[in-house]
Amino acid sequence: MDGLATRNDETRAFSLEERSFSRGELPCGARAGDYSVVTPIARGGCGAVYEARQLRTGARVAMKVLHGTLAASPKMVKRFLREIEVVRRLNHPGIVEIYDVGELADGRPFYVMEHLDGLTLDVLLRQEGRFSPEQALDLLEPVCSALDAAHAAGIIHRDVKGSNIFVSRGAPRKVKLLDFGIAKLMEAEDGPTGFTTAGRAPGTLTIMAPEQILGGPIDARVDVYA
């Protein structure tokens, strides 16, 4: 009996499947409304992105789902829904298009967007090395155009960096500005810094303007700085 009790009390590391389940990750074939998960694409601080298929048409799409560990936080759910609101305000070829919005069976929100075939600018730079001025301008011009549209709509991106710029494969290259998850509306919302923890401004330190780092009032110039 003592030996049995000892074996039952033994601890072990979680398996990969158990860790994925605890984080709320979706397995291949999981259903989300009218969509079926094909494979994971990327995982960020707020949500995971999956390749998916629309069951009715077979169309290939991308689906972003809020992390399971964040779903219990009303603030994080609100921020995720704000991202959807922000992107849907914009209709620009340099900003990803959202097709559909829904909830998983566990209540987590998700949204469906166009599927992009390519890689992010930071990965492209590591693969191809330094660009010529002409190549750099070809990539930066559509990013600036997308930011101009966002700013005209009263939206500050707040996280313009290589990993949030997507470049399609083939020629001509299409460039998309991604991840409006910490975007700020230039209208009154939740105080001067929006969805932040007190004393901590959201963003990526290496590309943040000084006023953004300090958590003070910001405007579209922080995106120009980035």
VEXVO-500340 format. One record per residue (C-alpha): x, y, z; residue in one letter. Coordinates in steps of 0.2 Angstrom, whole numbers, plus 2048, in hexadecimal, padded with zeros to 3 digits. Example, Ala and Ser with C-alpha at 12.3 -4.5 7.8 and 13.67 -1.06 7.14 Angstrom:
% residues 2
83E7EA827A/8447FB824S/
% end
This chain:
% residues 226
800800800M/80E80C804D/8168087F3G/80680C7EBL/80381C7F4A/8158217EFT/81281E7DDR/8018287DDN/80A8377E6D/8188387D9E/8198487CFT/81D84A7BDR/81F8587B0A/81085C7A6F/80F855794S/80F860785L/7FD85C783E/7F9861795E/802871794R/7F9876784S/7E987278CF/7EC87C79BS/7F188B790R/7E1889786G/7EA885776E/7DF87D768L/7E486D760P/7E386974EC/7D0866749G/7C9870757A/7B9879753R/7B788C755A/7A689174EG/7A688D73BD/7B988A73BY/7C487C73ES/7D687E745V/7E4877739V/7F487C741T/7FC88974DP/804898744I/80A8A3752A/8088A7765R/80A8B876DG/8078C077EG/7F48C277CC/7EF8B4770G/7F38A6764A/7F18A6751V/7EC896748Y/7E9892736E/7D788C734A/7CA887727R/7B988D725Q/7AE87D726L/7A188471AR/7AD88A70CT/7BE882710G/7C589370FA/7D7895717R/7D78A2725V/7E18A7734A/7D88A7746M/7DE8B0755K/7D88AA766V/7DB8B2777L/7E68A7782H/7DD89C78FG/7E78A379DT/7E18B5799L/7CF8B1796A/7CA8B37A9A/7D18C67A8S/7C38D27A3P/7D18DE79FK/7D98D2793M/7C98CD78BV/7C58DF788K/7D68E3781R/7D38D4775F/7C28DA76FL/7C98EC76DR/7D68E5761E/7C88DE756I/7BF8EF757E/7CE8F9753V/7D28EE743V/7C08EE73DR/7C190173DR/7CE900730L/7CD8FB71EN/7DE8FC716H/7E88F070CP/7F68F1718G/7EC8EB727I/7E68D9729V/7D38D7725E/7C88CF733I/7BA8C472BY/7B18BD73BD/7B08BE74EV/7AA8B075AG/7AC8A776AE/7B389676EL/7A988A778A/7B288F788D/7AD8A1785G/7BE8A877ER/7BD8B4770P/7C58B175FF/7C58BA74FY/7C88B473DV/7D38BD731M/7DB8BC720E/7E98AE71FH/7FA8B571AL/8078AB712D/8198B2716G/8238B7725L/8268C6731T/8328D472DL/83E8CF73BD/83F8BD734V/8418C4722L/8508CF728L/8588C0731R/8578B6721Q/85B8C3714E/8668CF71DG/8678E271BR/85B8E970EF/8608F6701S/858907703P/84C9036F5E/8478F26FDQ/8448FB70EA/839908706L/82F8FB6FDD/82B8F370EL/829903719L/81E90C70DE/80F90170FP/812901722V/812914723C/802913718S/7F9907724A/7FF912733L/7F892272AD/7E7919728A/7E891473BA/7EC926741H/7DF92D736A/7D292273EA/7D9927750G/7E3918753I/7F591675AI/7FD905757H/80A907765R/8148F7760D/81B8FA74EV/8298EE74DK/8308E1741G/8268D2748S/8168DC746N/8198DF733I/8158D0728F/81C8CE716V/8148C270AS/81E8B66FFR/81F8B86EDG/81F8C86E2A/81A8D56E4P/81B8D46F7R/80C8D9701K/80F8E1712V/8038E1721K/8048EA732L/7FF8DD73FL/7FA8DC751D/7EF8EB757F/7EE8E2768G/7F58F1772I/7EE8FF766A/7E790E76EK/7D9919768L/7DD92B768M/7CC92F770E/7C992E783A/7C991C789E/7D0915799D/7DB92379FG/7EA92B797P/7F391A792T/7E490F78EG/7E68FC792F/7F58FC79DT/7FA8F77AET/7FE9067BAA/80F90C7B7G/8129017A8R/810906796A/80C8F8789P/8188F577BG/8298EF776T/8378F977FL/8448F9771T/838903765I/82E90D772M/82F920772A/834928782P/82292E786E/81C91D783Q/82991578FI/82492279DL/81191E79BG/80D930797G/80193678AP/805931778I/7FF934767D/80392E755A/815933756R/81A924761V/816919751D/821924746V/82F923754Y/82D910753A/
% end
